[in-house]
Amino acid sequence: MKTVNYTDGRISNRAIGFSIPSMIVAVGILTYPRLLASKTEAADGWVTLIIAGLISIIITWLIANIASKFPNQSFLDYASFLLSRPVAVVFSLLYIIICWFIVGYELAFIADISQHYLFDRTPSEFVILAFLLVIVYAVSGERNAVFRMCFGFISFSVIATVVLVIMALPFGDFIHLLPIFTTDWKTYIKELPNGILSYTGAFILLFYMKLNRDPKNGPKSASIGMLVVMILYIAIYLSCIAVLGNVTTANTIYPLVELANTIHSAGLLDRIESLYFIIWNTTIFLTCVLAYDVSVMIITDLFPKANKKYVAFGVSPIAFLLSILPANYYQLGLYATIISYSSVIVTILTILFLYIMYIFKRKKKQEIKT
């Protein structure tokens, strides 16, 4: 009789791999095709997506690799060993703030897009509150359940998006993809930071790798997860350009929703975009859950005697207040830019300091042995 292998609180490399797209594939999948099309010609944005994706894969591998060198240890533990306790606490607090702002932004976005397509008469505060309560309920439970939910939801979302891309092929005009390489190379360089920002979220591995049963293979699984995100982004972007064209994509707030709106469902559904809107909402939900859970994990690491459920409920008012800060779509975009840049900067600084001190301490240890 085979025992259930997730009752020990540990997670597999498959869960690590699925956590990456679960964290990253959210709002960006709906909005970034517009931003990319507005800066490039025809379908040249795929170049930026590939370069930014490859850089993000390397960053993801570095994050998972440094965390895997300290199995069963929290970020606070191994960062304290490498950088000192005060520095580790400062970085932990920064990640808490980043996670809170990510949750606040995602909640604000889901309220905005819900009013556009579903609840035009419902106050955004009620939409945010309902979404937030479900997030708190999910985080308050077992962490393994969160990862199993990620596996189910993100698998369904990716499959549904792939089906959408395939269904969009007959409606596409592949002349829209030509000519290629007409965008100035300086534009690629300028757009590259925004491309990297669209892949933001791998920092969660700094905290989740301590739960991994097989840390040695964790970096490989995480890199594969980021590769899936890159392929998905490229497929969605090319589909939007092929069906809508560069100009229309650049002037549409949510190109992916409009892409779904162009697909007819052979009489089964009059508005198939509503179905896809619900599916993509689950990806935003997963991002909120993982960011919220990481903030709760860091707090319980800083205060070991704190009750996880009390912390989860205690953080909810902060997340709610942060979610009602953006008053319009422009402020929502500015909100996203600030969060993305802050996340990338803090993550790069963390990796840089951790690797420098890890190499220094390893050399010092070898010198003592010799």
Kinemage of the C-alpha trace (Angstrom):
@kinemage 1
@onewidth
@group {chain A} dominant
@subgroup {mainchain}
@vectorlist {calphas} color= white
{ca met a 1} P 0.000 0.000 0.000
{ca lys a 2} L 1.523 3.316 -1.087
{ca thr a 3} L 1.514 6.176 1.410
{ca val a 4} L 0.573 9.730 0.508
{ca asn a 5} L 3.848 11.590 -0.053
{ca tyr a 6} L 2.648 15.134 0.606
{ca thr a 7} L 1.653 14.724 4.269
{ca asp a 8} L 5.162 15.674 5.419
{ca gly a 9} L 4.750 19.285 4.306
{ca arg a 10} L 7.315 18.882 1.512
{ca ile a 11} L 6.808 19.633 -2.165
{ca ser a 12} L 8.149 18.003 -5.306
{ca asn a 13} L 10.172 19.515 -8.122
{ca arg a 14} L 7.014 19.410 -10.212
{ca ala a 15} L 5.397 21.783 -7.708
{ca ile a 16} L 8.451 24.042 -7.921
{ca gly a 17} L 8.154 24.096 -11.706
{ca phe a 18} L 4.437 24.886 -11.658
{ca ser a 19} L 4.864 27.604 -9.036
{ca ile a 20} L 6.817 29.757 -11.527
{ca pro a 21} L 4.066 30.142 -14.178
{ca ser a 22} L 1.495 30.329 -11.375
{ca met a 23} L 3.274 33.384 -9.983
{ca ile a 24} L 4.234 35.078 -13.257
{ca val a 25} L 1.309 34.427 -15.615
{ca ala a 26} L -1.255 36.923 -14.369
{ca val a 27} L -1.956 40.496 -15.419
{ca gly a 28} L 0.951 40.576 -17.875
{ca ile a 29} L -0.652 37.972 -20.101
{ca leu a 30} L -3.556 40.386 -20.709
{ca thr a 31} L -1.717 43.696 -21.049
{ca tyr a 32} L 1.873 43.177 -22.177
{ca pro a 33} L 1.081 42.387 -25.863
{ca arg a 34} L -0.297 45.936 -26.120
{ca leu a 35} L 2.789 47.519 -24.547
{ca leu a 36} L 5.143 45.478 -26.698
{ca ala a 37} L 3.256 46.161 -29.930
{ca ser a 38} L 3.308 49.906 -29.265
{ca lys a 39} L 7.135 49.903 -29.155
{ca thr a 40} L 7.972 47.529 -32.041
{ca glu a 41} L 7.088 47.105 -35.703
{ca ala a 42} L 4.968 44.238 -37.078
{ca ala a 43} L 5.693 41.176 -34.894
{ca asp a 44} L 9.277 42.062 -33.939
{ca gly a 45} L 8.342 42.006 -30.255
{ca trp a 46} L 9.083 38.274 -30.167
{ca val a 47} L 12.798 39.141 -30.184
{ca thr a 48} L 12.416 41.065 -26.929
{ca leu a 49} L 10.356 38.257 -25.413
{ca ile a 50} L 13.029 35.662 -26.232
{ca ile a 51} L 15.980 37.730 -24.967
{ca ala a 52} L 14.136 38.778 -21.795
{ca gly a 53} L 12.938 35.199 -21.320
{ca leu a 54} L 16.435 33.742 -21.572
{ca ile a 55} L 17.745 36.293 -19.058
{ca ser a 56} L 14.850 35.454 -16.735
{ca ile a 57} L 15.592 31.733 -17.041
{ca ile a 58} L 19.192 32.404 -15.963
{ca ile a 59} L 18.018 34.536 -13.030
{ca thr a 60} L 15.517 31.841 -12.030
{ca trp a 61} L 18.226 29.176 -12.101
{ca leu a 62} L 20.516 31.357 -9.975
{ca ile a 63} L 17.786 31.934 -7.404
{ca ala a 64} L 16.888 28.261 -7.139
{ca asn a 65} L 20.538 27.209 -7.159
{ca ile a 66} L 21.632 29.397 -4.229
{ca ala a 67} L 18.556 28.388 -2.224
{ca ser a 68} L 19.124 24.685 -2.982
{ca lys a 69} L 22.592 24.854 -1.418
{ca phe a 70} L 20.904 25.269 1.967
{ca pro a 71} L 18.288 22.481 2.043
{ca asn a 72} L 15.576 22.643 4.701
{ca gln a 73} L 16.666 26.163 5.639
{ca ser a 74} L 14.510 29.239 5.339
{ca phe a 75} L 15.676 32.379 3.567
{ca leu a 76} L 16.129 34.044 6.935
{ca asp a 77} L 18.424 31.216 8.079
{ca tyr a 78} L 20.818 31.029 5.143
{ca ala a 79} L 20.742 34.780 4.475
{ca ser a 80} L 21.667 35.321 8.136
{ca phe a 81} L 24.553 32.903 7.732
{ca leu a 82} L 25.847 34.568 4.572
{ca leu a 83} L 24.959 38.226 5.096
{ca ser a 84} L 24.360 38.594 8.867
{ca arg a 85} L 21.057 38.617 10.720
{ca pro a 86} L 20.251 42.361 10.397
{ca val a 87} L 20.787 42.326 6.623
{ca ala a 88} L 18.661 39.193 6.287
{ca val a 89} L 15.871 40.843 8.282
{ca val a 90} L 16.005 43.947 6.061
{ca phe a 91} L 15.726 41.865 2.889
{ca ser a 92} L 12.897 39.856 4.450
{ca leu a 93} L 10.978 43.030 5.264
{ca leu a 94} L 11.496 44.312 1.708
{ca tyr a 95} L 10.058 41.097 0.284
{ca ile a 96} L 7.088 41.336 2.632
{ca ile a 97} L 6.340 44.838 1.358
{ca ile a 98} L 6.806 43.745 -2.268
{ca cys a 99} L 4.424 40.810 -1.802
{ca trp a 100} L 1.813 43.038 -0.191
{ca phe a 101} L 1.993 45.510 -3.059
{ca ile a 102} L 1.779 42.690 -5.616
{ca val a 103} L -1.413 41.430 -3.967
{ca gly a 104} L -2.785 44.969 -3.802
{ca tyr a 105} L -2.044 45.587 -7.475
{ca glu a 106} L -3.539 42.303 -8.632
{ca leu a 107} L -6.691 42.950 -6.599
{ca ala a 108} L -7.003 46.455 -8.036
{ca phe a 109} L -6.536 45.101 -11.552
{ca ile a 110} L -9.104 42.340 -11.135
{ca ala a 111} L -11.600 44.904 -9.878
{ca asp a 112} L -10.902 47.173 -12.868
{ca ile a 113} L -11.196 44.491 -15.521
{ca ser a 114} L -14.246 42.952 -13.809
{ca gln a 115} L -16.064 46.260 -14.075
{ca his a 116} L -15.218 46.393 -17.790
{ca tyr a 117} L -16.523 42.919 -18.659
{ca leu a 118} L -18.711 41.555 -15.836
{ca phe a 119} L -19.763 43.744 -12.898
{ca asp a 120} L -20.271 47.187 -14.392
{ca arg a 121} L -22.644 48.254 -11.588
{ca thr a 122} L -20.816 46.639 -8.674
{ca pro a 123} L -18.505 48.862 -6.586
{ca ser a 124} L -14.885 47.796 -6.984
{ca glu a 125} L -14.464 47.550 -3.203
{ca phe a 126} L -16.939 44.674 -3.060
{ca val a 127} L -15.159 42.816 -5.858
{ca ile a 128} L -11.813 43.298 -4.096
{ca leu a 129} L -13.187 42.158 -0.746
{ca ala a 130} L -14.771 39.011 -2.175
{ca phe a 131} L -11.547 38.116 -4.020
{ca leu a 132} L -9.427 38.869 -0.948
{ca leu a 133} L -11.493 36.665 1.369
{ca val a 134} L -10.997 33.682 -0.934
{ca ile a 135} L -7.230 34.364 -0.986
{ca val a 136} L -7.076 34.522 2.811
{ca tyr a 137} L -9.032 31.268 3.041
{ca ala a 138} L -6.620 29.536 0.640
{ca val a 139} L -3.499 30.784 2.424
{ca ser a 140} L -4.841 29.880 5.872
{ca gly a 141} L -4.900 26.195 4.973
{ca glu a 142} L -2.133 23.726 4.277
{ca arg a 143} L 0.631 24.943 1.991
{ca asn a 144} L 0.608 21.670 0.025
{ca ala a 145} L -2.987 22.377 -0.927
{ca val a 146} L -1.870 25.685 -2.434
{ca phe a 147} L 0.660 23.928 -4.664
{ca arg a 148} L -1.845 21.283 -5.733
{ca met a 149} L -4.229 24.099 -6.608
{ca cys a 150} L -1.455 25.746 -8.649
{ca phe a 151} L -0.902 22.498 -10.528
{ca gly a 152} L -4.590 22.167 -11.408
{ca phe a 153} L -5.389 25.793 -12.210
{ca ile a 154} L -2.277 26.684 -14.191
{ca ser a 155} L -2.464 23.444 -16.194
{ca phe a 156} L -6.059 24.206 -17.132
{ca ser a 157} L -5.229 27.842 -17.931
{ca val a 158} L -2.255 26.959 -20.133
{ca ile a 159} L -4.226 24.307 -22.009
{ca ala a 160} L -7.144 26.703 -22.527
{ca thr a 161} L -4.799 29.428 -23.798
{ca val a 162} L -3.095 27.004 -26.193
{ca val a 163} L -6.525 25.977 -27.494
{ca leu a 164} L -7.353 29.661 -27.988
{ca val a 165} L -4.153 30.222 -29.952
{ca ile a 166} L -4.923 27.223 -32.179
{ca met a 167} L -8.525 28.354 -32.692
{ca ala a 168} L -7.261 31.820 -33.636
{ca leu a 169} L -5.111 30.522 -36.502
{ca pro a 170} L -7.920 30.502 -39.121
{ca phe a 171} L -8.768 34.120 -38.230
{ca gly a 172} L -5.177 35.317 -38.524
{ca asp a 173} L -3.563 37.129 -41.412
{ca phe a 174} L 0.090 36.138 -41.355
{ca ile a 175} L 0.975 39.157 -43.483
{ca his a 176} L 0.660 41.065 -40.183
{ca leu a 177} L 3.781 39.234 -38.985
{ca leu a 178} L 5.876 40.626 -41.835
{ca pro a 179} L 8.314 42.150 -42.470
{ca ile a 180} L 10.642 40.956 -39.732
{ca phe a 181} L 13.560 42.758 -38.074
{ca thr a 182} L 12.370 46.208 -39.161
{ca thr a 183} L 12.523 47.561 -35.599
{ca asp a 184} L 15.616 49.555 -34.693
{ca trp a 185} L 18.043 47.633 -32.455
{ca lys a 186} L 18.027 50.537 -30.002
{ca thr a 187} L 14.327 49.909 -29.474
{ca tyr a 188} L 15.039 46.310 -28.504
{ca ile a 189} L 17.530 47.504 -25.889
{ca lys a 190} L 15.123 50.113 -24.509
{ca glu a 191} L 12.273 47.604 -24.326
{ca leu a 192} L 14.375 44.819 -22.782
{ca pro a 193} L 13.905 46.030 -19.157
{ca asn a 194} L 10.120 45.988 -19.626
{ca gly a 195} L 10.419 42.511 -21.101
{ca ile a 196} L 12.297 41.310 -18.026
{ca leu a 197} L 9.680 42.953 -15.810
{ca ser a 198} L 6.990 40.841 -17.493
{ca tyr a 199} L 8.746 37.737 -16.133
{ca thr a 200} L 8.934 39.046 -12.550
{ca gly a 201} L 8.088 36.623 -9.743
{ca ala a 202} L 10.853 34.015 -9.479
{ca phe a 203} L 11.940 35.458 -6.119
{ca ile a 204} L 9.379 33.209 -4.416
{ca leu a 205} L 11.892 30.368 -4.856
{ca leu a 206} L 14.102 32.011 -2.230
{ca phe a 207} L 11.434 31.009 0.286
{ca tyr a 208} L 9.781 27.916 -1.212
{ca met a 209} L 12.956 25.941 -1.936
{ca lys a 210} L 13.209 24.987 1.745
{ca leu a 211} L 10.119 22.811 1.212
{ca asn a 212} L 11.618 20.911 -1.733
{ca arg a 213} L 12.249 17.179 -1.256
{ca asp a 214} L 14.950 17.124 -3.944
{ca pro a 215} L 16.803 20.471 -3.849
{ca lys a 216} L 19.492 19.344 -6.306
{ca asn a 217} L 17.025 19.152 -9.185
{ca gly a 218} L 15.049 22.199 -8.079
{ca pro a 219} L 16.923 24.693 -10.324
{ca lys a 220} L 16.218 22.562 -13.390
{ca ser a 221} L 12.491 22.367 -12.645
{ca ala a 222} L 12.305 26.097 -11.966
{ca ser a 223} L 14.075 26.881 -15.243
{ca ile a 224} L 11.653 24.658 -17.159
{ca gly a 225} L 8.760 26.508 -15.533
{ca met a 226} L 10.165 29.830 -16.730
{ca leu a 227} L 10.713 28.362 -20.212
{ca val a 228} L 7.018 27.456 -20.349
{ca val a 229} L 6.146 31.047 -19.496
{ca met a 230} L 8.394 32.346 -22.273
{ca ile a 231} L 6.864 30.032 -24.892
{ca leu a 232} L 3.353 30.939 -23.751
{ca tyr a 233} L 4.051 34.678 -23.950
{ca ile a 234} L 5.526 34.387 -27.442
{ca ala a 235} L 2.591 32.307 -28.706
{ca ile a 236} L 0.052 34.771 -27.291
{ca tyr a 237} L 1.873 37.805 -28.674
{ca leu a 238} L 2.198 36.370 -32.186
{ca ser a 239} L -1.473 35.335 -32.145
{ca cys a 240} L -2.577 38.839 -31.164
{ca ile a 241} L -0.485 40.383 -33.942
{ca ala a 242} L -1.654 37.848 -36.535
{ca val a 243} L -5.353 38.283 -35.763
{ca leu a 244} L -5.603 41.914 -34.634
{ca gly a 245} L -2.565 43.452 -36.294
{ca asn a 246} L 0.136 45.579 -34.717
{ca val a 247} L -1.822 48.847 -34.683
{ca thr a 248} L -4.985 47.337 -33.187
{ca thr a 249} L -3.005 45.375 -30.594
{ca ala a 250} L -1.124 48.513 -29.582
{ca asn a 251} L -4.387 50.444 -29.115
{ca thr a 252} L -6.395 47.764 -27.310
{ca ile a 253} L -6.344 47.774 -23.509
{ca tyr a 254} L -6.634 43.986 -23.185
{ca pro a 255} L -5.556 42.413 -26.500
{ca leu a 256} L -5.888 38.833 -25.276
{ca val a 257} L -9.521 39.394 -24.297
{ca glu a 258} L -10.179 40.885 -27.726
{ca leu a 259} L -8.440 37.899 -29.296
{ca ala a 260} L -10.886 35.619 -27.512
{ca asn a 261} L -13.726 37.877 -28.657
{ca thr a 262} L -12.841 37.192 -32.299
{ca ile a 263} L -13.183 33.436 -31.868
{ca his a 264} L -16.587 31.976 -32.572
{ca ser a 265} L -17.579 28.874 -30.650
{ca ala a 266} L -19.756 27.224 -33.307
{ca gly a 267} L -22.976 28.048 -31.452
{ca leu a 268} L -21.892 26.582 -28.131
{ca leu a 269} L -21.128 29.962 -26.531
{ca asp a 270} L -22.201 33.368 -27.804
{ca arg a 271} L -19.445 35.129 -25.860
{ca ile a 272} L -16.526 32.765 -25.449
{ca glu a 273} L -14.366 35.631 -24.142
{ca ser a 274} L -16.395 35.509 -20.910
{ca leu a 275} L -15.292 31.918 -20.376
{ca tyr a 276} L -11.667 32.799 -21.012
{ca phe a 277} L -11.979 35.823 -18.774
{ca ile a 278} L -12.921 33.507 -15.901
{ca ile a 279} L -10.038 31.170 -16.748
{ca trp a 280} L -7.499 34.012 -16.751
{ca asn a 281} L -8.919 35.231 -13.451
{ca thr a 282} L -7.645 32.003 -11.909
{ca thr a 283} L -4.081 32.904 -12.947
{ca ile a 284} L -4.412 36.271 -11.209
{ca phe a 285} L -5.816 34.456 -8.201
{ca leu a 286} L -2.804 32.120 -8.095
{ca thr a 287} L -0.392 35.061 -8.220
{ca cys a 288} L -2.210 36.689 -5.309
{ca val a 289} L -2.235 33.472 -3.292
{ca leu a 290} L 1.497 32.796 -3.769
{ca ala a 291} L 2.532 36.392 -3.029
{ca tyr a 292} L 0.250 36.498 0.013
{ca asp a 293} L 1.532 33.121 1.210
{ca val a 294} L 5.183 34.174 0.849
{ca ser a 295} L 4.542 37.269 2.974
{ca val a 296} L 2.883 35.113 5.631
{ca met a 297} L 5.780 32.626 5.486
{ca ile a 298} L 8.348 35.388 6.001
{ca ile a 299} L 6.430 36.813 8.963
{ca thr a 300} L 6.163 33.395 10.617
{ca asp a 301} L 9.903 32.884 10.034
{ca leu a 302} L 10.629 36.222 11.709
{ca phe a 303} L 8.214 35.421 14.545
{ca pro a 304} L 8.188 31.612 14.986
{ca lys a 305} L 5.520 31.725 17.699
{ca ala a 306} L 3.048 33.561 15.478
{ca asn a 307} L -0.016 31.606 14.363
{ca lys a 308} L -0.224 31.306 10.580
{ca lys a 309} L -4.002 31.785 10.440
{ca tyr a 310} L -3.895 34.897 12.623
{ca val a 311} L -1.116 36.339 10.473
{ca ala a 312} L -3.060 35.605 7.271
{ca phe a 313} L -6.151 37.376 8.571
{ca gly a 314} L -4.083 40.201 10.078
{ca val a 315} L -2.444 41.022 6.743
{ca ser a 316} L -5.774 41.265 4.888
{ca pro a 317} L -6.613 44.878 5.895
{ca ile a 318} L -3.213 46.012 4.580
{ca ala a 319} L -3.772 44.229 1.271
{ca phe a 320} L -7.241 45.763 0.990
{ca leu a 321} L -5.964 49.293 1.611
{ca leu a 322} L -3.181 48.865 -0.956
{ca ser a 323} L -5.684 47.578 -3.524
{ca ile a 324} L -7.859 50.704 -3.393
{ca leu a 325} L -4.938 53.128 -3.859
{ca pro a 326} L -5.068 53.299 -7.699
{ca ala a 327} L -7.919 55.623 -8.670
{ca asn a 328} L -7.758 55.082 -12.438
{ca tyr a 329} L -6.109 53.022 -15.151
{ca tyr a 330} L -3.124 55.385 -15.430
{ca gln a 331} L -2.365 55.098 -11.720
{ca leu a 332} L -2.783 51.323 -11.999
{ca gly a 333} L -0.093 51.214 -14.691
{ca leu a 334} L 2.223 53.418 -12.620
{ca tyr a 335} L 1.571 51.146 -9.647
{ca ala a 336} L 2.620 48.117 -11.700
{ca thr a 337} L 5.815 49.801 -12.924
{ca ile a 338} L 6.934 50.726 -9.414
{ca ile a 339} L 6.246 47.231 -8.071
{ca ser a 340} L 7.989 45.490 -10.975
{ca tyr a 341} L 11.126 47.601 -10.807
{ca ser a 342} L 11.295 47.274 -7.026
{ca ser a 343} L 10.932 43.504 -7.245
{ca val a 344} L 13.625 43.135 -9.907
{ca ile a 345} L 16.090 45.447 -8.139
{ca val a 346} L 15.673 43.763 -4.748
{ca thr a 347} L 15.910 40.298 -6.322
{ca ile a 348} L 19.101 41.110 -8.254
{ca leu a 349} L 20.698 42.679 -5.173
{ca thr a 350} L 19.758 39.636 -3.110
{ca ile a 351} L 21.255 37.194 -5.621
{ca leu a 352} L 24.394 39.304 -6.009
{ca phe a 353} L 25.065 39.602 -2.277
{ca leu a 354} L 24.243 35.951 -1.580
{ca tyr a 355} L 26.563 34.621 -4.292
{ca ile a 356} L 29.409 36.968 -3.378
{ca met a 357} L 29.289 35.948 0.281
{ca tyr a 358} L 28.766 32.286 -0.587
{ca ile a 359} L 31.884 32.241 -2.794
{ca phe a 360} L 33.862 34.187 -0.194
{ca lys a 361} L 32.888 31.882 2.674
{ca arg a 362} L 33.541 28.771 0.588
{ca lys a 363} L 37.035 29.968 -0.322
{ca lys a 364} L 37.704 30.910 3.277
{ca lys a 365} L 36.583 27.452 4.404
{ca gln a 366} L 38.869 25.798 1.864
{ca glu a 367} L 41.810 27.921 3.013
{ca ile a 368} L 41.221 26.877 6.615
{ca lys a 369} L 41.198 23.202 5.599
{ca thr a 370} L 44.442 23.524 3.647
